[in-house]
């Protein structure tokens, strides 16, 4: 049986994620912070991806956010931004 992923946060990190979720500079970062807070509250990452966010996400995406946060902390939320229009192309 697979082991359920969890996230343990100190009060400082929780407060940082709450601030990012509520007042973060970019929508994608606010969404990632919201997902991580739900995982820290005990929800399974798969459930957060499927039903816990405004837009349904692939579970691998949410697991990737969790991996980045565990490896690089809050800075991991701002890295690896994908998508959007390509610049310099006509």
PyMOL Python script that loads the backbone (N, CA, C, O; Angstrom):
from pymol import cmd

cmd.read_pdbstr("""\
ATOM      1  N   UNK A   1       0.824  -1.170   0.000  1.00  0.00           N
ATOM      2  CA  UNK A   1       0.000   0.000   0.000  1.00  0.00           C
ATOM      3  C   UNK A   1       0.875   1.243   0.000  1.00  0.00           C
ATOM      4  O   UNK A   1       1.909   1.276   0.667  1.00  0.00           O
ATOM      5  N   UNK A   2       0.466   2.266  -0.746  1.00  0.00           N
ATOM      6  CA  UNK A   2       1.236   3.498  -0.857  1.00  0.00           C
ATOM      7  C   UNK A   2       1.140   4.313   0.420  1.00  0.00           C
ATOM      8  O   UNK A   2       0.119   4.301   1.107  1.00  0.00           O
ATOM      9  N   UNK A   3       2.201   5.009   0.723  1.00  0.00           N
ATOM     10  CA  UNK A   3       2.257   5.871   1.901  1.00  0.00           C
ATOM     11  C   UNK A   3       1.692   7.238   1.538  1.00  0.00           C
ATOM     12  O   UNK A   3       2.113   7.831   0.545  1.00  0.00           O
ATOM     13  N   UNK A   4       0.759   7.744   2.314  1.00  0.00           N
ATOM     14  CA  UNK A   4       0.149   9.048   2.057  1.00  0.00           C
ATOM     15  C   UNK A   4       1.149  10.158   2.371  1.00  0.00           C
ATOM     16  O   UNK A   4       1.785  10.148   3.425  1.00  0.00           O
ATOM     17  N   UNK A   5       1.284  11.105   1.463  1.00  0.00           N
ATOM     18  CA  UNK A   5       2.187  12.234   1.663  1.00  0.00           C
ATOM     19  C   UNK A   5       1.543  13.256   2.580  1.00  0.00           C
ATOM     20  O   UNK A   5       0.348  13.531   2.478  1.00  0.00           O
ATOM     21  N   UNK A   6       2.325  13.805   3.456  1.00  0.00           N
ATOM     22  CA  UNK A   6       1.864  14.845   4.369  1.00  0.00           C
ATOM     23  C   UNK A   6       2.866  15.986   4.349  1.00  0.00           C
ATOM     24  O   UNK A   6       3.937  15.889   3.752  1.00  0.00           O
ATOM     25  N   UNK A   7       2.495  17.058   5.010  1.00  0.00           N
ATOM     26  CA  UNK A   7       3.381  18.214   5.108  1.00  0.00           C
ATOM     27  C   UNK A   7       3.272  18.769   6.514  1.00  0.00           C
ATOM     28  O   UNK A   7       2.183  19.111   6.976  1.00  0.00           O
ATOM     29  N   UNK A   8       4.406  18.856   7.192  1.00  0.00           N
ATOM     30  CA  UNK A   8       4.444  19.444   8.530  1.00  0.00           C
ATOM     31  C   UNK A   8       5.026  20.841   8.420  1.00  0.00           C
ATOM     32  O   UNK A   8       6.080  21.042   7.817  1.00  0.00           O
ATOM     33  N   UNK A   9       4.332  21.802   9.008  1.00  0.00           N
ATOM     34  CA  UNK A   9       4.771  23.189   8.935  1.00  0.00           C
ATOM     35  C   UNK A   9       4.979  23.753  10.334  1.00  0.00           C
ATOM     36  O   UNK A   9       4.216  23.462  11.255  1.00  0.00           O
ATOM     37  N   UNK A  10       6.018  24.559  10.478  1.00  0.00           N
ATOM     38  CA  UNK A  10       6.182  25.324  11.711  1.00  0.00           C
ATOM     39  C   UNK A  10       5.205  26.493  11.660  1.00  0.00           C
ATOM     40  O   UNK A  10       4.639  26.786  10.606  1.00  0.00           O
ATOM     41  N   UNK A  11       5.008  27.154  12.780  1.00  0.00           N
ATOM     42  CA  UNK A  11       4.092  28.307  12.811  1.00  0.00           C
ATOM     43  C   UNK A  11       4.564  29.403  11.861  1.00  0.00           C
ATOM     44  O   UNK A  11       3.752  30.066  11.216  1.00  0.00           O
ATOM     45  N   UNK A  12       5.871  29.590  11.778  1.00  0.00           N
ATOM     46  CA  UNK A  12       6.417  30.612  10.883  1.00  0.00           C
ATOM     47  C   UNK A  12       6.151  30.301   9.420  1.00  0.00           C
ATOM     48  O   UNK A  12       5.749  31.174   8.650  1.00  0.00           O
ATOM     49  N   UNK A  13       6.379  29.053   9.048  1.00  0.00           N
ATOM     50  CA  UNK A  13       6.118  28.660   7.655  1.00  0.00           C
ATOM     51  C   UNK A  13       4.632  28.702   7.328  1.00  0.00           C
ATOM     52  O   UNK A  13       4.245  29.101   6.230  1.00  0.00           O
ATOM     53  N   UNK A  14       3.800  28.290   8.280  1.00  0.00           N
ATOM     54  CA  UNK A  14       2.347  28.348   8.070  1.00  0.00           C
ATOM     55  C   UNK A  14       1.909  29.797   7.859  1.00  0.00           C
ATOM     56  O   UNK A  14       1.121  30.089   6.960  1.00  0.00           O
ATOM     57  N   UNK A  15       2.427  30.706   8.696  1.00  0.00           N
ATOM     58  CA  UNK A  15       2.085  32.120   8.562  1.00  0.00           C
ATOM     59  C   UNK A  15       2.563  32.671   7.219  1.00  0.00           C
ATOM     60  O   UNK A  15       1.871  33.470   6.588  1.00  0.00           O
ATOM     61  N   UNK A  16       3.750  32.242   6.787  1.00  0.00           N
ATOM     62  CA  UNK A  16       4.260  32.673   5.492  1.00  0.00           C
ATOM     63  C   UNK A  16       3.384  32.200   4.343  1.00  0.00           C
ATOM     64  O   UNK A  16       3.096  32.961   3.419  1.00  0.00           O
ATOM     65  N   UNK A  17       2.962  30.938   4.403  1.00  0.00           N
ATOM     66  CA  UNK A  17       2.084  30.414   3.352  1.00  0.00           C
ATOM     67  C   UNK A  17       0.706  31.091   3.375  1.00  0.00           C
ATOM     68  O   UNK A  17       0.117  31.336   2.322  1.00  0.00           O
ATOM     69  N   UNK A  18       0.199  31.390   4.567  1.00  0.00           N
ATOM     70  CA  UNK A  18      -1.080  32.101   4.664  1.00  0.00           C
ATOM     71  C   UNK A  18      -0.974  33.482   4.025  1.00  0.00           C
ATOM     72  O   UNK A  18      -1.873  33.903   3.297  1.00  0.00           O
ATOM     73  N   UNK A  19       0.117  34.183   4.295  1.00  0.00           N
ATOM     74  CA  UNK A  19       0.332  35.493   3.686  1.00  0.00           C
ATOM     75  C   UNK A  19       0.465  35.405   2.174  1.00  0.00           C
ATOM     76  O   UNK A  19      -0.071  36.241   1.447  1.00  0.00           O
ATOM     77  N   UNK A  20       1.175  34.398   1.707  1.00  0.00           N
ATOM     78  CA  UNK A  20       1.326  34.203   0.268  1.00  0.00           C
ATOM     79  C   UNK A  20      -0.007  33.861  -0.375  1.00  0.00           C
ATOM     80  O   UNK A  20      -0.332  34.371  -1.447  1.00  0.00           O
ATOM     81  N   UNK A  21      -0.781  32.999   0.276  1.00  0.00           N
ATOM     82  CA  UNK A  21      -2.093  32.627  -0.255  1.00  0.00           C
ATOM     83  C   UNK A  21      -3.014  33.838  -0.354  1.00  0.00           C
ATOM     84  O   UNK A  21      -3.753  33.980  -1.328  1.00  0.00           O
ATOM     85  N   UNK A  22      -2.971  34.704   0.643  1.00  0.00           N
ATOM     86  CA  UNK A  22      -3.893  35.834   0.691  1.00  0.00           C
ATOM     87  C   UNK A  22      -3.415  37.060  -0.085  1.00  0.00           C
ATOM     88  O   UNK A  22      -4.230  37.807  -0.627  1.00  0.00           O
ATOM     89  N   UNK A  23      -2.094  37.273  -0.143  1.00  0.00           N
ATOM     90  CA  UNK A  23      -1.592  38.501  -0.746  1.00  0.00           C
ATOM     91  C   UNK A  23      -0.421  38.283  -1.698  1.00  0.00           C
ATOM     92  O   UNK A  23       0.326  39.221  -1.977  1.00  0.00           O
ATOM     93  N   UNK A  24      -0.251  37.073  -2.196  1.00  0.00           N
ATOM     94  CA  UNK A  24       0.866  36.776  -3.075  1.00  0.00           C
ATOM     95  C   UNK A  24       0.820  37.580  -4.364  1.00  0.00           C
ATOM     96  O   UNK A  24      -0.259  37.967  -4.813  1.00  0.00           O
ATOM     97  N   UNK A  25       1.978  37.835  -4.964  1.00  0.00           N
ATOM     98  CA  UNK A  25       2.031  38.683  -6.152  1.00  0.00           C
ATOM     99  C   UNK A  25       1.496  38.022  -7.421  1.00  0.00           C
ATOM    100  O   UNK A  25       1.109  38.715  -8.363  1.00  0.00           O
ATOM    101  N   UNK A  26       1.471  36.710  -7.453  1.00  0.00           N
ATOM    102  CA  UNK A  26       1.037  36.014  -8.677  1.00  0.00           C
ATOM    103  C   UNK A  26      -0.054  35.001  -8.347  1.00  0.00           C
ATOM    104  O   UNK A  26      -0.007  34.358  -7.297  1.00  0.00           O
ATOM    105  N   UNK A  27      -1.031  34.855  -9.233  1.00  0.00           N
ATOM    106  CA  UNK A  27      -2.119  33.889  -8.993  1.00  0.00           C
ATOM    107  C   UNK A  27      -1.636  32.451  -8.863  1.00  0.00           C
ATOM    108  O   UNK A  27      -2.165  31.699  -8.043  1.00  0.00           O
ATOM    109  N   UNK A  28      -0.638  32.050  -9.657  1.00  0.00           N
ATOM    110  CA  UNK A  28      -0.160  30.666  -9.584  1.00  0.00           C
ATOM    111  C   UNK A  28       0.497  30.386  -8.239  1.00  0.00           C
ATOM    112  O   UNK A  28       0.382  29.279  -7.711  1.00  0.00           O
ATOM    113  N   UNK A  29       1.178  31.370  -7.686  1.00  0.00           N
ATOM    114  CA  UNK A  29       1.828  31.199  -6.386  1.00  0.00           C
ATOM    115  C   UNK A  29       0.770  31.124  -5.284  1.00  0.00           C
ATOM    116  O   UNK A  29       0.903  30.329  -4.353  1.00  0.00           O
ATOM    117  N   UNK A  30      -0.280  31.946  -5.383  1.00  0.00           N
ATOM    118  CA  UNK A  30      -1.363  31.884  -4.402  1.00  0.00           C
ATOM    119  C   UNK A  30      -2.040  30.518  -4.421  1.00  0.00           C
ATOM    120  O   UNK A  30      -2.392  29.984  -3.369  1.00  0.00           O
ATOM    121  N   UNK A  31      -2.224  29.951  -5.612  1.00  0.00           N
ATOM    122  CA  UNK A  31      -2.851  28.630  -5.729  1.00  0.00           C
ATOM    123  C   UNK A  31      -1.969  27.545  -5.113  1.00  0.00           C
ATOM    124  O   UNK A  31      -2.466  26.659  -4.417  1.00  0.00           O
ATOM    125  N   UNK A  32      -0.682  27.612  -5.365  1.00  0.00           N
ATOM    126  CA  UNK A  32       0.240  26.630  -4.797  1.00  0.00           C
ATOM    127  C   UNK A  32       0.238  26.709  -3.268  1.00  0.00           C
ATOM    128  O   UNK A  32       0.230  25.682  -2.589  1.00  0.00           O
ATOM    129  N   UNK A  33       0.246  27.922  -2.738  1.00  0.00           N
ATOM    130  CA  UNK A  33       0.225  28.092  -1.282  1.00  0.00           C
ATOM    131  C   UNK A  33      -1.061  27.528  -0.689  1.00  0.00           C
ATOM    132  O   UNK A  33      -1.031  26.886   0.361  1.00  0.00           O
ATOM    133  N   UNK A  34      -2.189  27.762  -1.353  1.00  0.00           N
ATOM    134  CA  UNK A  34      -3.468  27.236  -0.863  1.00  0.00           C
ATOM    135  C   UNK A  34      -3.446  25.711  -0.845  1.00  0.00           C
ATOM    136  O   UNK A  34      -3.917  25.092   0.108  1.00  0.00           O
ATOM    137  N   UNK A  35      -2.900  25.109  -1.896  1.00  0.00           N
ATOM    138  CA  UNK A  35      -2.834  23.649  -1.967  1.00  0.00           C
ATOM    139  C   UNK A  35      -1.952  23.097  -0.852  1.00  0.00           C
ATOM    140  O   UNK A  35      -2.306  22.105  -0.215  1.00  0.00           O
ATOM    141  N   UNK A  36      -0.808  23.732  -0.612  1.00  0.00           N
ATOM    142  CA  UNK A  36       0.100  23.251   0.435  1.00  0.00           C
ATOM    143  C   UNK A  36      -0.516  23.391   1.821  1.00  0.00           C
ATOM    144  O   UNK A  36      -0.316  22.529   2.677  1.00  0.00           O
ATOM    145  N   UNK A  37      -1.252  24.453   2.046  1.00  0.00           N
ATOM    146  CA  UNK A  37      -1.920  24.610   3.343  1.00  0.00           C
ATOM    147  C   UNK A  37      -2.968  23.518   3.563  1.00  0.00           C
ATOM    148  O   UNK A  37      -3.116  23.023   4.680  1.00  0.00           O
ATOM    149  N   UNK A  38      -3.691  23.140   2.519  1.00  0.00           N
ATOM    150  CA  UNK A  38      -4.685  22.072   2.648  1.00  0.00           C
ATOM    151  C   UNK A  38      -4.009  20.731   2.942  1.00  0.00           C
ATOM    152  O   UNK A  38      -4.514  19.935   3.733  1.00  0.00           O
ATOM    153  N   UNK A  39      -2.869  20.492   2.303  1.00  0.00           N
ATOM    154  CA  UNK A  39      -2.130  19.256   2.559  1.00  0.00           C
ATOM    155  C   UNK A  39      -1.624  19.249   4.000  1.00  0.00           C
ATOM    156  O   UNK A  39      -1.663  18.215   4.667  1.00  0.00           O
ATOM    157  N   UNK A  40      -1.149  20.403   4.482  1.00  0.00           N
ATOM    158  CA  UNK A  40      -0.665  20.497   5.862  1.00  0.00           C
ATOM    159  C   UNK A  40      -1.798  20.281   6.864  1.00  0.00           C
ATOM    160  O   UNK A  40      -1.552  19.833   7.984  1.00  0.00           O
ATOM    161  N   UNK A  41      -3.032  20.593   6.477  1.00  0.00           N
ATOM    162  CA  UNK A  41      -4.185  20.379   7.364  1.00  0.00           C
ATOM    163  C   UNK A  41      -4.652  18.929   7.368  1.00  0.00           C
ATOM    164  O   UNK A  41      -5.556  18.571   8.123  1.00  0.00           O
ATOM    165  N   UNK A  42      -4.044  18.092   6.530  1.00  0.00           N
ATOM    166  CA  UNK A  42      -4.354  16.672   6.571  1.00  0.00           C
ATOM    167  C   UNK A  42      -5.032  16.105   5.333  1.00  0.00           C
ATOM    168  O   UNK A  42      -5.271  14.899   5.268  1.00  0.00           O
ATOM    169  N   UNK A  43      -5.346  16.939   4.355  1.00  0.00           N
ATOM    170  CA  UNK A  43      -5.959  16.417   3.138  1.00  0.00           C
ATOM    171  C   UNK A  43      -4.897  15.743   2.276  1.00  0.00           C
ATOM    172  O   UNK A  43      -3.733  16.142   2.281  1.00  0.00           O
ATOM    173  N   UNK A  44      -5.306  14.731   1.549  1.00  0.00           N
ATOM    174  CA  UNK A  44      -4.398  14.031   0.647  1.00  0.00           C
ATOM    175  C   UNK A  44      -4.129  14.895  -0.585  1.00  0.00           C
ATOM    176  O   UNK A  44      -5.045  15.539  -1.098  1.00  0.00           O
ATOM    177  N   UNK A  45      -2.882  14.918  -1.064  1.00  0.00           N
ATOM    178  CA  UNK A  45      -2.577  15.715  -2.250  1.00  0.00           C
ATOM    179  C   UNK A  45      -3.454  15.356  -3.456  1.00  0.00           C
ATOM    180  O   UNK A  45      -3.826  16.232  -4.236  1.00  0.00           O
ATOM    181  N   UNK A  46      -3.780  14.079  -3.606  1.00  0.00           N
ATOM    182  CA  UNK A  46      -4.630  13.668  -4.724  1.00  0.00           C
ATOM    183  C   UNK A  46      -6.003  14.331  -4.617  1.00  0.00           C
ATOM    184  O   UNK A  46      -6.544  14.817  -5.611  1.00  0.00           O
ATOM    185  N   UNK A  47      -6.556  14.348  -3.415  1.00  0.00           N
ATOM    186  CA  UNK A  47      -7.872  14.959  -3.200  1.00  0.00           C
ATOM    187  C   UNK A  47      -7.828  16.473  -3.413  1.00  0.00           C
ATOM    188  O   UNK A  47      -8.758  17.053  -3.974  1.00  0.00           O
ATOM    189  N   UNK A  48      -6.747  17.106  -2.965  1.00  0.00           N
ATOM    190  CA  UNK A  48      -6.592  18.542  -3.189  1.00  0.00           C
ATOM    191  C   UNK A  48      -6.563  18.835  -4.685  1.00  0.00           C
ATOM    192  O   UNK A  48      -7.194  19.785  -5.148  1.00  0.00           O
ATOM    193  N   UNK A  49      -5.830  18.019  -5.437  1.00  0.00           N
ATOM    194  CA  UNK A  49      -5.725  18.241  -6.879  1.00  0.00           C
ATOM    195  C   UNK A  49      -7.069  18.078  -7.576  1.00  0.00           C
ATOM    196  O   UNK A  49      -7.393  18.846  -8.483  1.00  0.00           O
ATOM    197  N   UNK A  50      -7.840  17.105  -7.171  1.00  0.00           N
ATOM    198  CA  UNK A  50      -9.101  16.805  -7.851  1.00  0.00           C
ATOM    199  C   UNK A  50     -10.268  17.667  -7.399  1.00  0.00           C
ATOM    200  O   UNK A  50     -11.121  18.022  -8.213  1.00  0.00           O
ATOM    201  N   UNK A  51     -10.325  18.014  -6.104  1.00  0.00           N
ATOM    202  CA  UNK A  51     -11.511  18.699  -5.587  1.00  0.00           C
ATOM    203  C   UNK A  51     -11.223  19.906  -4.709  1.00  0.00           C
ATOM    204  O   UNK A  51     -12.160  20.616  -4.345  1.00  0.00           O
ATOM    205  N   UNK A  52      -9.985  20.167  -4.357  1.00  0.00           N
ATOM    206  CA  UNK A  52      -9.706  21.175  -3.346  1.00  0.00           C
ATOM    207  C   UNK A  52      -9.334  22.551  -3.844  1.00  0.00           C
ATOM    208  O   UNK A  52      -9.176  23.470  -3.040  1.00  0.00           O
ATOM    209  N   UNK A  53      -9.190  22.721  -5.144  1.00  0.00           N
ATOM    210  CA  UNK A  53      -8.796  24.016  -5.685  1.00  0.00           C
ATOM    211  C   UNK A  53      -9.888  24.546  -6.611  1.00  0.00           C
ATOM    212  O   UNK A  53     -10.823  23.823  -6.955  1.00  0.00           O
ATOM    213  N   UNK A  54      -9.766  25.792  -7.008  1.00  0.00           N
ATOM    214  CA  UNK A  54     -10.776  26.362  -7.906  1.00  0.00           C
ATOM    215  C   UNK A  54     -10.802  25.647  -9.247  1.00  0.00           C
ATOM    216  O   UNK A  54     -11.861  25.447  -9.842  1.00  0.00           O
ATOM    217  N   UNK A  55      -9.615  25.264  -9.716  1.00  0.00           N
ATOM    218  CA  UNK A  55      -9.496  24.550 -10.986  1.00  0.00           C
ATOM    219  C   UNK A  55      -8.953  23.151 -10.707  1.00  0.00           C
ATOM    220  O   UNK A  55      -7.993  22.990  -9.953  1.00  0.00           O
ATOM    221  N   UNK A  56      -9.560  22.158 -11.310  1.00  0.00           N
ATOM    222  CA  UNK A  56      -9.101  20.774 -11.131  1.00  0.00           C
ATOM    223  C   UNK A  56      -7.702  20.629 -11.728  1.00  0.00           C
ATOM    224  O   UNK A  56      -7.444  21.078 -12.845  1.00  0.00           O
ATOM    225  N   UNK A  57      -6.815  20.003 -10.981  1.00  0.00           N
ATOM    226  CA  UNK A  57      -5.423  19.829 -11.407  1.00  0.00           C
ATOM    227  C   UNK A  57      -5.079  18.354 -11.493  1.00  0.00           C
ATOM    228  O   UNK A  57      -5.721  17.507 -10.871  1.00  0.00           O
ATOM    229  N   UNK A  58      -4.049  18.067 -12.281  1.00  0.00           N
ATOM    230  CA  UNK A  58      -3.490  16.719 -12.331  1.00  0.00           C
ATOM    231  C   UNK A  58      -2.800  16.478 -10.987  1.00  0.00           C
ATOM    232  O   UNK A  58      -2.055  17.343 -10.525  1.00  0.00           O
ATOM    233  N   UNK A  59      -3.026  15.341 -10.355  1.00  0.00           N
ATOM    234  CA  UNK A  59      -2.357  15.083  -9.064  1.00  0.00           C
ATOM    235  C   UNK A  59      -0.836  15.200  -9.147  1.00  0.00           C
ATOM    236  O   UNK A  59      -0.206  15.632  -8.182  1.00  0.00           O
ATOM    237  N   UNK A  60      -0.237  14.827 -10.267  1.00  0.00           N
ATOM    238  CA  UNK A  60       1.211  14.945 -10.400  1.00  0.00           C
ATOM    239  C   UNK A  60       1.670  16.395 -10.278  1.00  0.00           C
ATOM    240  O   UNK A  60       2.772  16.660  -9.799  1.00  0.00           O
ATOM    241  N   UNK A  61       0.833  17.325 -10.708  1.00  0.00           N
ATOM    242  CA  UNK A  61       1.156  18.743 -10.582  1.00  0.00           C
ATOM    243  C   UNK A  61       1.244  19.134  -9.112  1.00  0.00           C
ATOM    244  O   UNK A  61       2.196  19.799  -8.703  1.00  0.00           O
ATOM    245  N   UNK A  62       0.267  18.729  -8.324  1.00  0.00           N
ATOM    246  CA  UNK A  62       0.262  19.075  -6.901  1.00  0.00           C
ATOM    247  C   UNK A  62       1.405  18.365  -6.174  1.00  0.00           C
ATOM    248  O   UNK A  62       2.028  18.950  -5.289  1.00  0.00           O
ATOM    249  N   UNK A  63       1.683  17.124  -6.534  1.00  0.00           N
ATOM    250  CA  UNK A  63       2.834  16.431  -5.944  1.00  0.00           C
ATOM    251  C   UNK A  63       4.131  17.161  -6.316  1.00  0.00           C
ATOM    252  O   UNK A  63       5.051  17.227  -5.501  1.00  0.00           O
ATOM    253  N   UNK A  64       4.214  17.700  -7.516  1.00  0.00           N
ATOM    254  CA  UNK A  64       5.381  18.483  -7.919  1.00  0.00           C
ATOM    255  C   UNK A  64       5.543  19.741  -7.075  1.00  0.00           C
ATOM    256  O   UNK A  64       6.656  20.091  -6.681  1.00  0.00           O
ATOM    257  N   UNK A  65       4.419  20.430  -6.795  1.00  0.00           N
ATOM    258  CA  UNK A  65       4.467  21.600  -5.921  1.00  0.00           C
ATOM    259  C   UNK A  65       4.960  21.214  -4.540  1.00  0.00           C
ATOM    260  O   UNK A  65       5.761  21.926  -3.935  1.00  0.00           O
ATOM    261  N   UNK A  66       4.476  20.081  -4.043  1.00  0.00           N
ATOM    262  CA  UNK A  66       4.886  19.601  -2.729  1.00  0.00           C
ATOM    263  C   UNK A  66       6.382  19.274  -2.718  1.00  0.00           C
ATOM    264  O   UNK A  66       7.086  19.611  -1.766  1.00  0.00           O
ATOM    265  N   UNK A  67       6.856  18.630  -3.759  1.00  0.00           N
ATOM    266  CA  UNK A  67       8.285  18.303  -3.860  1.00  0.00           C
ATOM    267  C   UNK A  67       9.142  19.567  -3.889  1.00  0.00           C
ATOM    268  O   UNK A  67      10.163  19.641  -3.205  1.00  0.00           O
ATOM    269  N   UNK A  68       8.731  20.565  -4.682  1.00  0.00           N
ATOM    270  CA  UNK A  68       9.485  21.820  -4.763  1.00  0.00           C
ATOM    271  C   UNK A  68       9.515  22.528  -3.419  1.00  0.00           C
ATOM    272  O   UNK A  68      10.551  23.060  -3.019  1.00  0.00           O
ATOM    273  N   UNK A  69       8.395  22.538  -2.728  1.00  0.00           N
ATOM    274  CA  UNK A  69       8.348  23.210  -1.425  1.00  0.00           C
ATOM    275  C   UNK A  69       9.224  22.478  -0.405  1.00  0.00           C
ATOM    276  O   UNK A  69       9.909  23.116   0.394  1.00  0.00           O
ATOM    277  N   UNK A  70       9.204  21.163  -0.430  1.00  0.00           N
ATOM    278  CA  UNK A  70      10.038  20.407   0.506  1.00  0.00           C
ATOM    279  C   UNK A  70      11.526  20.585   0.203  1.00  0.00           C
ATOM    280  O   UNK A  70      12.345  20.599   1.122  1.00  0.00           O
ATOM    281  N   UNK A  71      11.881  20.721  -1.075  1.00  0.00           N
ATOM    282  CA  UNK A  71      13.286  20.846  -1.452  1.00  0.00           C
ATOM    283  C   UNK A  71      13.817  22.269  -1.286  1.00  0.00           C
ATOM    284  O   UNK A  71      14.956  22.455  -0.857  1.00  0.00           O
ATOM    285  N   UNK A  72      12.992  23.288  -1.625  1.00  0.00           N
ATOM    286  CA  UNK A  72      13.483  24.656  -1.671  1.00  0.00           C
ATOM    287  C   UNK A  72      12.702  25.643  -0.804  1.00  0.00           C
ATOM    288  O   UNK A  72      12.971  26.843  -0.843  1.00  0.00           O
ATOM    289  N   UNK A  73      11.752  25.159  -0.034  1.00  0.00           N
ATOM    290  CA  UNK A  73      10.980  26.045   0.839  1.00  0.00           C
ATOM    291  C   UNK A  73      10.077  26.965   0.037  1.00  0.00           C
ATOM    292  O   UNK A  73       9.606  26.603  -1.042  1.00  0.00           O
ATOM    293  N   UNK A  74       9.840  28.147   0.565  1.00  0.00           N
ATOM    294  CA  UNK A  74       8.927  29.098  -0.074  1.00  0.00           C
ATOM    295  C   UNK A  74       9.428  29.517  -1.450  1.00  0.00           C
ATOM    296  O   UNK A  74       8.619  29.820  -2.327  1.00  0.00           O
ATOM    297  N   UNK A  75      10.728  29.540  -1.658  1.00  0.00           N
ATOM    298  CA  UNK A  75      11.274  29.908  -2.972  1.00  0.00           C
ATOM    299  C   UNK A  75      10.834  28.923  -4.046  1.00  0.00           C
ATOM    300  O   UNK A  75      10.728  29.294  -5.215  1.00  0.00           O
ATOM    301  N   UNK A  76      10.576  27.685  -3.671  1.00  0.00           N
ATOM    302  CA  UNK A  76      10.123  26.679  -4.630  1.00  0.00           C
ATOM    303  C   UNK A  76       8.778  26.998  -5.248  1.00  0.00           C
ATOM    304  O   UNK A  76       8.465  26.504  -6.331  1.00  0.00           O
ATOM    305  N   UNK A  77       7.964  27.826  -4.570  1.00  0.00           N
ATOM    306  CA  UNK A  77       6.669  28.216  -5.126  1.00  0.00           C
ATOM    307  C   UNK A  77       6.819  29.145  -6.323  1.00  0.00           C
ATOM    308  O   UNK A  77       5.958  29.177  -7.203  1.00  0.00           O
ATOM    309  N   UNK A  78       7.909  29.900  -6.355  1.00  0.00           N
ATOM    310  CA  UNK A  78       8.109  30.899  -7.402  1.00  0.00           C
ATOM    311  C   UNK A  78       8.878  30.365  -8.606  1.00  0.00           C
ATOM    312  O   UNK A  78       8.935  31.030  -9.640  1.00  0.00           O
ATOM    313  N   UNK A  79       9.459  29.198  -8.493  1.00  0.00           N
ATOM    314  CA  UNK A  79      10.281  28.644  -9.562  1.00  0.00           C
ATOM    315  C   UNK A  79       9.452  27.827 -10.545  1.00  0.00           C
ATOM    316  O   UNK A  79       8.331  27.416 -10.244  1.00  0.00           O
ATOM    317  N   UNK A  80      10.011  27.603 -11.700  1.00  0.00           N
ATOM    318  CA  UNK A  80       9.445  26.726 -12.726  1.00  0.00           C
ATOM    319  C   UNK A  80       8.054  27.158 -13.177  1.00  0.00           C
ATOM    320  O   UNK A  80       7.124  26.352 -13.197  1.00  0.00           O
ATOM    321  N   UNK A  81       7.919  28.393 -13.525  1.00  0.00           N
ATOM    322  CA  UNK A  81       6.648  28.885 -14.044  1.00  0.00           C
ATOM    323  C   UNK A  81       6.537  28.475 -15.500  1.00  0.00           C
ATOM    324  O   UNK A  81       7.443  28.728 -16.294  1.00  0.00           O
ATOM    325  N   UNK A  82       5.431  27.846 -15.848  1.00  0.00           N
ATOM    326  CA  UNK A  82       5.218  27.354 -17.200  1.00  0.00           C
ATOM    327  C   UNK A  82       3.938  27.950 -17.772  1.00  0.00           C
ATOM    328  O   UNK A  82       3.118  28.521 -17.054  1.00  0.00           O
ATOM    329  N   UNK A  83       3.794  27.801 -19.072  1.00  0.00           N
ATOM    330  CA  UNK A  83       2.554  28.221 -19.726  1.00  0.00           C
ATOM    331  C   UNK A  83       2.557  29.692 -20.091  1.00  0.00           C
ATOM    332  O   UNK A  83       3.529  30.408 -19.853  1.00  0.00           O
ATOM    333  N   UNK A  84       1.467  30.123 -20.665  1.00  0.00           N
ATOM    334  CA  UNK A  84       1.318  31.507 -21.078  1.00  0.00           C
ATOM    335  C   UNK A  84       1.827  31.724 -22.483  1.00  0.00           C
ATOM    336  O   UNK A  84       2.423  30.824 -23.074  1.00  0.00           O
ATOM    337  N   UNK A  85       1.604  32.888 -23.019  1.00  0.00           N
ATOM    338  CA  UNK A  85       2.033  33.173 -24.386  1.00  0.00           C
ATOM    339  C   UNK A  85       3.555  33.244 -24.500  1.00  0.00           C
ATOM    340  O   UNK A  85       4.246  33.663 -23.571  1.00  0.00           O
ATOM    341  N   UNK A  86       4.046  32.834 -25.635  1.00  0.00           N
ATOM    342  CA  UNK A  86       5.475  32.893 -25.900  1.00  0.00           C
ATOM    343  C   UNK A  86       5.827  34.308 -26.331  1.00  0.00           C
ATOM    344  O   UNK A  86       5.106  34.914 -27.124  1.00  0.00           O
ATOM    345  N   UNK A  87       6.913  34.831 -25.823  1.00  0.00           N
ATOM    346  CA  UNK A  87       7.331  36.184 -26.182  1.00  0.00           C
ATOM    347  C   UNK A  87       8.225  36.148 -27.406  1.00  0.00           C
ATOM    348  O   UNK A  87       9.028  35.232 -27.584  1.00  0.00           O
ATOM    349  N   UNK A  88       8.073  37.147 -28.231  1.00  0.00           N
ATOM    350  CA  UNK A  88       8.954  37.264 -29.406  1.00  0.00           C
ATOM    351  C   UNK A  88       8.509  36.446 -30.600  1.00  0.00           C
ATOM    352  O   UNK A  88       9.223  36.383 -31.600  1.00  0.00           O
ATOM    353  N   UNK A  89       7.343  35.814 -30.521  1.00  0.00           N
ATOM    354  CA  UNK A  89       6.857  35.017 -31.649  1.00  0.00           C
ATOM    355  C   UNK A  89       5.655  35.719 -32.255  1.00  0.00           C
ATOM    356  O   UNK A  89       4.810  36.265 -31.545  1.00  0.00           O
ATOM    357  N   UNK A  90       5.594  35.697 -33.542  1.00  0.00           N
ATOM    358  CA  UNK A  90       4.447  36.302 -34.235  1.00  0.00           C
ATOM    359  C   UNK A  90       3.498  35.262 -34.743  1.00  0.00           C
ATOM    360  O   UNK A  90       2.480  35.598 -35.349  1.00  0.00           O
TER     361      UNK A  90
END
""", "prot")
cmd.dss("prot")
cmd.show_as("cartoon", "prot")
cmd.util.cbc("prot")
cmd.orient("prot")
